[in-house]
């Protein structure tokens, strides 16, 4: 499929050291979408999730926002559940927002955005899922 864009040290750092506030871009109240279940797992592991979706719905008890720019507080990690063609713009918003890391979910791949985000000083993982990775930490 795609190359591996997340070494184990970066994955561990994002999940354990960079902070517990995760903006989940693409998260809505649609239980059939992967973002819904992944956000639930992140909460179970102590992360605060911030739903970011045009409908700005409250999900898993957390108030939603229409865009990253609308979130009135700092977010540590931006977890991206949007089409690959839209992902670069979200990564740029994450840099502008002052996030420490960007995580592109399984199937979300944009190599140029990956390079730009890392060059901006953020940790970045692409084409991986934190709900799969976090239980592996032990």
C-alpha positions as a Python dict, from the first residue, in 0.01 Angstrom:
ca = {
    (1, 'X'): (0, 0, 0),
    (2, 'X'): (184, 310, 123),
    (3, 'X'): (516, 349, 295),
    (4, 'X'): (551, 370, 671),
    (5, 'X'): (530, 730, 787),
    (6, 'X'): (554, 680, 1159),
    (7, 'X'): (854, 540, 1340),
    (8, 'X'): (792, 381, 1677),
    (9, 'X'): (972, 657, 1872),
    (10, 'X'): (754, 928, 1715),
    (11, 'X'): (436, 728, 1772),
    (12, 'X'): (528, 673, 2139),
    (13, 'X'): (619, 1042, 2188),
    (14, 'X'): (291, 1163, 2040),
    (15, 'X'): (86, 919, 2246),
    (16, 'X'): (267, 963, 2578),
    (17, 'X'): (460, 1292, 2596),
    (18, 'X'): (309, 1568, 2384),
    (19, 'X'): (-12, 1630, 2576),
    (20, 'X'): (-359, 1490, 2613),
    (21, 'X'): (-578, 1729, 2412),
    (22, 'X'): (-654, 1577, 2072),
    (23, 'X'): (-854, 1764, 1807),
    (24, 'X'): (-1022, 1497, 1595),
    (25, 'X'): (-1090, 1654, 1256),
    (26, 'X'): (-1381, 1485, 1083),
    (27, 'X'): (-1540, 1360, 1407),
    (28, 'X'): (-1919, 1374, 1406),
    (29, 'X'): (-2194, 1192, 1592),
    (30, 'X'): (-2213, 933, 1310),
    (31, 'X'): (-2143, 607, 1493),
    (32, 'X'): (-2069, 432, 1163),
    (33, 'X'): (-1758, 640, 1095),
    (34, 'X'): (-1413, 528, 1209),
    (35, 'X'): (-1350, 862, 1383),
    (36, 'X'): (-1631, 791, 1628),
    (37, 'X'): (-1477, 468, 1756),
    (38, 'X'): (-1120, 596, 1751),
    (39, 'X'): (-1219, 901, 1959),
    (40, 'X'): (-1381, 665, 2210),
    (41, 'X'): (-1056, 466, 2241),
    (42, 'X'): (-854, 787, 2285),
    (43, 'X'): (-1089, 892, 2567),
    (44, 'X'): (-1055, 551, 2731),
    (45, 'X'): (-678, 607, 2737),
    (46, 'X'): (-715, 946, 2906),
    (47, 'X'): (-710, 1182, 2609),
    (48, 'X'): (-945, 1480, 2586),
    (49, 'X'): (-1100, 1474, 2242),
    (50, 'X'): (-1217, 1788, 2064),
    (51, 'X'): (-1458, 1718, 1777),
    (52, 'X'): (-1383, 1932, 1469),
    (53, 'X'): (-1646, 1904, 1197),
    (54, 'X'): (-1849, 2156, 995),
    (55, 'X'): (-2161, 2059, 1195),
    (56, 'X'): (-1978, 2132, 1526),
    (57, 'X'): (-2164, 1854, 1706),
    (58, 'X'): (-2108, 1748, 2065),
    (59, 'X'): (-1959, 1399, 2054),
    (60, 'X'): (-1869, 1172, 2348),
    (61, 'X'): (-1965, 1456, 2582),
    (62, 'X'): (-1719, 1702, 2426),
    (63, 'X'): (-1830, 2023, 2255),
    (64, 'X'): (-1756, 2035, 1884),
    (65, 'X'): (-1615, 2317, 1672),
    (66, 'X'): (-1659, 2388, 1302),
    (67, 'X'): (-1285, 2433, 1241),
    (68, 'X'): (-953, 2411, 1422),
    (69, 'X'): (-934, 2790, 1422),
    (70, 'X'): (-1262, 2801, 1618),
    (71, 'X'): (-1122, 2594, 1907),
    (72, 'X'): (-1064, 2858, 2181),
    (73, 'X'): (-784, 2669, 2358),
    (74, 'X'): (-458, 2494, 2278),
    (75, 'X'): (-467, 2149, 2120),
    (76, 'X'): (-166, 1917, 2141),
    (77, 'X'): (-234, 1671, 1861),
    (78, 'X'): (-450, 1705, 1550),
    (79, 'X'): (-588, 1367, 1441),
    (80, 'X'): (-705, 1389, 1079),
    (81, 'X'): (-1001, 1187, 946),
    (82, 'X'): (-1060, 1367, 617),
    (83, 'X'): (-1001, 1274, 256),
    (84, 'X'): (-632, 1287, 157),
    (85, 'X'): (-708, 1574, -81),
    (86, 'X'): (-818, 1788, 217),
    (87, 'X'): (-555, 1673, 465),
    (88, 'X'): (-279, 1920, 369),
    (89, 'X'): (-501, 2217, 454),
    (90, 'X'): (-577, 2064, 795),
    (91, 'X'): (-206, 2008, 859),
    (92, 'X'): (-140, 2374, 776),
    (93, 'X'): (-416, 2478, 1019),
    (94, 'X'): (-253, 2258, 1285),
    (95, 'X'): (80, 2437, 1235),
    (96, 'X'): (-94, 2775, 1255),
    (97, 'X'): (-283, 2664, 1569),
    (98, 'X'): (43, 2574, 1745),
    (99, 'X'): (-21, 2201, 1774),
    (100, 'X'): (273, 1980, 1865),
    (101, 'X'): (184, 1694, 1630),
    (102, 'X'): (-36, 1590, 1340),
    (103, 'X'): (-164, 1236, 1292),
    (104, 'X'): (-307, 1133, 953),
    (105, 'X'): (-531, 829, 995),
    (106, 'X'): (-510, 504, 798),
    (107, 'X'): (-556, 579, 429),
    (108, 'X'): (-491, 954, 469),
    (109, 'X'): (-170, 1014, 277),
    (110, 'X'): (-9, 1332, 147),
    (111, 'X'): (369, 1306, 131),
    (112, 'X'): (421, 1678, 61),
    (113, 'X'): (206, 1772, 363),
    (114, 'X'): (401, 1521, 573),
    (115, 'X'): (732, 1688, 479),
    (116, 'X'): (601, 2043, 526),
    (117, 'X'): (455, 1961, 867),
    (118, 'X'): (776, 1796, 988),
    (119, 'X'): (982, 2085, 848),
    (120, 'X'): (760, 2321, 1052),
    (121, 'X'): (884, 2140, 1364),
    (122, 'X'): (582, 1921, 1441),
    (123, 'X'): (588, 1549, 1499),
    (124, 'X'): (393, 1372, 1228),
    (125, 'X'): (253, 1025, 1172),
    (126, 'X'): (71, 928, 855),
    (127, 'X'): (-134, 626, 747),
    (128, 'X'): (-152, 485, 1102),
    (129, 'X'): (-426, 467, 1366),
    (130, 'X'): (-375, 577, 1728),
    (131, 'X'): (-648, 337, 1844),
    (132, 'X'): (-431, 52, 1713),
    (133, 'X'): (-104, 197, 1841),
    (134, 'X'): (-199, 314, 2192),
    (135, 'X'): (-281, -33, 2336),
    (136, 'X'): (58, -156, 2211),
    (137, 'X'): (241, 84, 2442),
    (138, 'X'): (186, -147, 2735),
}
